[in-house]
Amino acid sequence: METQSQVAVRRGLKLSGPVRGVLVFALLYLFLVGVKLLESGIEGLGSGFTDTLFQGVSNPLAGLFVGILATVLVQSSSVTTSTIVGLVGTGVLPVAQAVPMIMGANIGTTVTNTIVSLGHIRQSEEFKRAFTAATMHDFFNIIAVAVLLPLELMTRAISGLARLITETIAGGVGGGSFDSPIKGAVKWGASWIEDLLGWVNSDKVAAAFLLIIGVALIFLTLTFITKNMRVLVADRIERSLNAALSKSGTVGIIVGLLVTMAVQSSSITTSILIPLVASGILLVRNAYPITLGANIGTTVTALLAALGTGAIDGLTIAVTHTVFNVLGILLIYPWKKIRYLPVTLAGKLADIAIRRKSLAVGYTLTMFVAIPLAGILILR
């Protein structure tokens, strides 16, 4: 005879809706802390190297690879673009050389949600949805760069439009900044864990610990987030959410834009989408426009940084980033025949990845580290 406690363990504890909701929010917080620790760990291991990346780059393809690798190393396109804005604003980096770097930052920023998707690698169906949701962002940005970078190099159309916008508005703007309470709360939790590693004498060793803790938190929290969200979100709510986003992709783009502006991180926005898609609560195609909105929202930090510098060139390169992301959406999303091309390509890659899961890890390392690093060494 089983005892009541044994039955409870076997069947799983029946949590009430409100308790499960609090648990999901707590897990989401720990998940974001894990993402932040991952970023801090990678940034710590790459510190010193990124400072030299932007120097003496004249080849546009090398500049593109610099933007990718720098963003991977600091785990934030906002940090990369704000650094580029500062360099352009002080005259160290010409606008023409900075444009490919800005475009590379767009590709590099997708590495975080690609890494997060690997947390579902043990469950094939969940992993397929998660990996598709992550890599569709990769493919969208790669297609946008493949079309718009040659156009910019031949005509200077994107930076020219950005300069026109800058000169039109520059006289009536001043510096400004804002803090995201969500980002601040996540940073507080991550800082608390970082303080616990104060006994470590080596910065590199501390960074390695942060990387390990961050990855562990991501994997553990994703497991429980997916299970609890599946139970918490009723089928009716799930259908309503997907129906609302299916009717108008514009709604999803606006949601992605506003959420990313609020948290000041496209990585946070897109990483939160991964467990939603993995659990089946949000369809991949409905998550797609949210990632596009996040692309625009992530440019806000650099715009604010540029407004603070007061330099026309600095503001021009920040506006170039925004114009590039808007044009990328206009290039692909309005046209039904190619609208979901990035999703289709991501789905095909995910089909391969679930058959040979080591290829998913190989893709991430090759796409975001090996190719950019080799490109910089060869072309620089």
N, C-alpha and C positions, 0 to 999 in steps of 0.2 A: 504493500500500500504506500502510495506517495503521500507525503505530508503536503499541507497547503503551501508551504514555502517552496517545496520542490516543484509543485504545479505552477506556481507563479514564475519561478525561474524558467521552467520549460516553455511556458506560453508567452513570457515576456511581460513586464509590468504594464498595466493599462493606465497610461497617463491621461489626465483630462486635457481638453483642448487648450485652455489657458496655460497650464503648466508646460505642455509640449511647446506652445508658442514661445514662452520665456526661454525654454531650453534651446530652441532653434536660434533665437536672437543671441543667446550666450555663446552658442557654438559658432555662429557667424562672426561674432566679435573675436573669438579665439582664432578663427580661420583667417581673418584680416590681420590679426597680430602675427600669425604665422607667415603671411605674405610679406608683411613689413620686415620681419626678421630675416626672411629669405633675401629681400632687397638689401638689407643692411649687411648681411654676410657676403653677398656677391660684391657689393660696393667696397667693403673692407678688403677683400682679396684683390680687387682691381685698383685700389687706391694708388695714386702716383702714376699708374700707366695711362689713365684717361687724360691726365694733364698734358701729355705729350701728343696725344692723338690728333688734336686740332691744328697742330703746328706744321707749316710747310706743305699743305695739301693743295695741289693745283689741279690734279686730274679729277674730273667730276665723278667718275666711277669710284675712285679712291675715297672721295668725299662722301659718297653714298654709303660705302662700307664703314667709314669712320662713324657716321651717324648711327648705323645699326649696332656696331660693336660698343660704342660709348654708351648707348642706351641700355644694352644688355648688361654692361658692367655696373652702371649706376641704378639700373632697374627703374628708370623713370624717364619718359620722354620729356616731361615738364622740366626736369633738372637739365637734360641735354639741351633742349631748346632755349631755356633761360640762360645757360652758359654761352650758347652761340649768340644770343641776343646781346649779352654783355660784351663779347669779343667784337661783334660787329659795331656795337655802339661806341666802343673805344677806338675803332679803326684798325684793330689788330687783324681782323678777318674781313675781306671784301664781301659784299652781298652776293656776288656771282658765285663765289666759292662756298658760301654758307647754304645756298639753296639746296644742293644735293644732300648736304648733311641733315638738313631739316627733314627731307623726304626719307632719308635713312632712319631717322629717329622714329618715324611712323611705323616702319617695319619692325624695328627693334623692340618697340613697346609691347608687341604682341607675344613676346617670349613668356611673360609672366603667366598669362592664362593658358598657354600651351603646356607649361610646367604643371600648372594646377590640374589640367585635364589628366595628367599621368597618375593622379591620385585615384582614378577610377579604373586603373589598368587591370585589376583582378576580376572585374565584372564586365564581360564582353559587350553586352548591349549598352550598359551605362557608359562604358569607355568609348564605344562607337559614337554615341550622341555627344559626349563631352569633347572628344577629339575633333569631331566635325565642327562643333560650335567654336572651338578655339582656333582651328586652322583656317576657317572661312575668313577670319580677320586677316590672317597672313596673306591669303590669296587675293583678297580685295585690295590690300595695300600694295602688293607686288604688281597687280594689274594696273593700278592707278599710277605707280611710279614708272612702269614700263611705257606707258603712253605719255604721261605729262612731263617726265624728265627730258626726253628728246625734244618735245615741243618747247620747253623752257630753254634748252641749250641752243636751239635754232633761232628762236624768236624773242626770248626774254619776255614772253607775254605774261607769265604769272607774276614775276617780280615787278614787271612794268605796271600791271594792274594794281599790285600791292602798293607801289610807290605813289600812284595816282590817288588811291584811297588815303594813304598816309598824309600826303600833302594837303588833301582836302580837309581832313579832320584834325591835323596836328595842332593847329592854332587854338583849338577849343578844348583841349584835354589836358589834364594834369596827372601826376603820379597817383597811384592807388594800389591797395592790396587788401586781401581779406583772408581770414583764417577759417578753415573748415572744422566745425566741432567734431565731426565724425573722424576726420583725419587726425585731429588733435587727440581724441580719445584712444585711437589705435596706437598712435605714437607713444602715449603715456604707458600703455600696456607693454609695448615693445621695449621702452626705456627701462621699465621695472625689471624685465628679464635681463636686459643688457647690464644693468647695475649688479645683478647677481653674479656676473662674470668678471667683476672688478678684480678678483684675485688672479686672473690670467695676466701674465706679464707681457706676452706677445700679442700685438694687434692682429696679426695674421691668424694665430691660433684662436683668438676670441672670435674673429670673423668666421672661422671654420665651425666653431661651436654654434654660432648664430644660424649659420646655414643649415646645420644638422637639426637644430631645434625647430627652425622654421619649416623645413620639409616634413618633420615628424608631426608638427601641429596641423599642417595642411592635410596630410594623409588621414590622420585620426579624425579630425573634425569633419572632413568631407564624408567619411563613412557614416557618421551619425546624422549629419545634416541631411543627406540624401534619404535615409530611412525615415527620419522624423517629418521631413517636408512632404513625403509621399503620403503619410498618414494624416498630417495636419491639413493639407489643402484638399478640400472636397472636390469631387469630380465636377460639380456644378461651377465652382469658382475657377477651376482649371479651364473648363470650356469657355467661360465668360472672358477670362484673361486672353486666351488664344483667339477668341472671336473678335475681341476689340482690336487686337494687334493685326489680325488678318485683314480687317476691313480697310485699314489705312496704315501703310508703312510710315507715313509722316508722323503718326502718333508715337511709334517706336523710336524714330529719330529724335523727336523732341524729348521723350523720356530719357534716352541716352545722353542727350546734350545737357539736360537740367541736372540729372544725377551726377554726371561727371563734373559739372561746374560746382556743384555743392560739395563734393568730396575732393575736388582738385586732383583727381587721379583716374585716368581711363583704365588703368590696371585693376583698380578696385571695382569699377563698374563691370568690366568684362569678366573678371574673376568670379564675381557673385553670380553671373549668368551661368557659369559652368555647372554648378550643382543643380540649378533650376532645370537646365536642359537635360542633364544626366538622369535626373529622377523622372523625367517625362512630363513635368509640370508645364514647361514652356517648350513649344516646338522650335526646332532649329531655325526654321524660316522666319519665325516670329521674333527670335532673338537677334537675327541678322540686322534689321534696321536699328536696333538699340546700340549695337557695336558701331554702326556708322555715325550715330549721334554722339557717341563717346569720342570718336575721332575729332569731331569739331570741338566738343567740350574741353578736350585736353589742351587746346591752344590758348585757353583763357589765362593760364598762369604766365606764359611767355608774354602775352599781350600786356598783362599787368606789370610784369618786370620791365617791359619796353617803355610803358607809360612813365615809369619811375625814372628812367635814364634821361629822358628828354632828348635823345638823339634820333634824328630822322632815319638814319640807316638802321638803327636798332629796332625802331618801330616798324620799318619796312619789312625786315626779315620775319618779325613776329606776325605781321599781317599776311605775309607770303605763306606762312604755315596754315593760317586759317583759310586763305583763298584756295590753296592746294587741296585741302580736305573737302571743302565745299565743291570744287570742280570735280574731285574724285567721285563724289556721290552723284553729281549731275551727269558724269560720264557713263555711269553704269546703272544706277538704280531706276531712273525713269523709263528705261527701255525694257519691255517685258521679255524680249528674246534673250537678253544677256543679264537681266537683273539678278538671277540666282546662279550665275556662272561660278562665283567664288564658293557658294554653298555646294554646288555639284562637284567641283574639283576637290573640296574638303571632304565630301562624302566618299569619293573614290579613294582618297588617301587613307581615310579611316578604315575602309574595307580591307586595304592592304595591311594596315597597322594591327587590326584585331587578329589577323592570321599569323603575323609575325610581330609580336609586341616589342621586340628589341628594336625594330625599325622605327618605332615612334620615338624612342630615346635617341636613336641615331639621327633621325630627321631633325630633332630639336638641336642637337649639338652641331650638326653639319650646317643647318640653315642659319643659326644665330651666332656661331662661334667660328667654325672652320672656314666657311666660305668668306665671311667678312675679313677675317684675319689674313687669309691667303691673298685676298684681293688687295688689301692694304700693303702687304709686303711686296707684291708684284708690281702694283701700279704707282705706288707712292714715289 
